[in-house]
Amino acid sequence: MEIVMPRLGLTMTEGTLAQWLKQPGDAVAAGEILFLFESEKSTMEYEAPVDGVLGEILVAAGATVVCGTPVAVLETARGEEQVRRGGEESGVIIASSSHLLIASSIHQTIATPAAKRRARELGVDLATLAGRGPNGRVQLADVEQGARGQGGKGQG
């Protein structure tokens, strides 16, 4: 599966790969942070979309690349078609033997590390929450409110 530089918003055309947090050969679980990337306005985390092993890094830390450019290869156990869930803006994964491509329009939910941990503990889907932090970032309070059934995007 090729991991591509994500596009956040309509105006983002390129991003800078700030730091790799995993190395080739490392096993990664869906939701684990693979790398940090920068847009014009902020630094964000890129989460692994599926379980796998980081096979190859195609773009070194510090490089600026066009959105949609492959930055790494994530080896997955399954080669069959998968569909990423997470709302209207989520990317579509298209099968191609053992490599899968993720559409560059993939939507990453921005959340604080504490909010991500708590969401996993409570079984709350971050994509269903309305983030009230800077740039719509989901915060710990948003997760806890969502767990009580009060924080969905369609509510409030």
N, C-alpha and C positions, 0 to 999 in steps of 0.2 A: 504494500500500500504506500503510495507516495504521499508524504505530508507536504502541504503547500503553505506558502506565506499567506496568512489569512487577510481578508479585506474586511475592515470594520468601517461601516458607513459607506456612503456613495462617493465621497470625495477622496478616500484613501487609495492611492495608486501604488505606493511602495512602503516597505517597512524595513527596519534594521533589526537583524537577528542579534540581540544583545548578549545572550549567554545560553549555552547548552547546559541543562541540568542532568541530562542522561548521556551516556557514552555508548558507542557501538557495542553490541553484545549484551547490554543491560535489558533485563525483562521489565516490561512496563504494563501496568493495569490501566484499563479505561479510566480516565479522569485524573491520572497522574500527570504532573507538569513535565513536559519535555524540554521546553525552552522559554526564554523571555524574549519578547520582541517589542520594538518601539515604533510608535506612529509619531506624527508631528506633535501630538498633545500628551501622550502618556506611555508608560511601559506596562505591558500586559503579559499574562501567562498563557501559554498554549498547552491545552490538555490533550493527552492521547485519546483519540476517538474510540479505540478498541484495544483489547488486550493484545500483546505481541512482544516482539524483541526488536530493539532499535538495530536495524541492519547496517545502514550506511548514512553518514552525514554528508550532504551534498553542498551545503553552504556553511562556511566558517563563521564563528562569532565575530561580530563587528561589520559584517557585510550588509549592504543595503541592496534589496532585490525587489522586483516588481511583484505585486500581489498575484497569487496564483502560480508563482514559480516554485517548483519542487525544492524543498530544503533538506529532506531526509527520506529514507525508506524504512517503513515499519513492517517487519515480517509478521504475518498473521498465520494462525494455525489453519484457518479455513479459507478456501478460495471461492466459496459460493457467494452469491449476491447478498449484500446486507443493506439495510436502510437505516440511516441514522435518525433517531427520534429526537424531538426537542422543539417542535413548533413549526410555524410557517416558514421561518427563515433558515431552517437547518439545511445543510448541504445534502446532496444525494450521492451515495456511494455506488459506483458502477463496477461490476466484477470484470476482471480480465485475468484469467488464470489465477496465479497466486498473488498478483499485484492488484490493488484496488486504488482508484483515483477518487479523490474527494473534490467536489466542485468548489471553486474558489469563493463562492458566496456563502460559505459555512458561517453560521452565527455562533460565536462563542459567548456564553454568559459570563460576564465579568463579576467576580465575587472576591471578597477578602478570603485569605486562607482559613481564618477561623469560621467564616460562614460556610465554606466548602466542607470543612470537617464536621460541623454541626449538622449540615444537610445530610451528609452520609449517615451520621448517627441516628437521625430522626427519620430517614427515608424520604426526605423532601426533595422533589425535582427542582433544581435551581431555575430551570427554564420557565417554570410556572410562576415565579415570583417577580414582583415589581420592585426593582432595586431603588432604594431611596438615597443612596450615597452619591458621591460625585460621579458624573457621567453615567448614572443609572446603575452603579456598582451595588451588588447585593451585599448587605452587611449582616452581621450576626442577628441583630434585632429583626431584620426582614425574614430570616429563616425561622426564627422562633415564632413570629407572628404567622407565617405561612403554615407552620406545624399545627397551629391552633385553628387553621382554616380561615384566616382573615387577610392573607397577603397575596392572593392570586392576582394575575394581571387583569383579569376581567372584573375584579371587585374594587370597591373603594371609591 
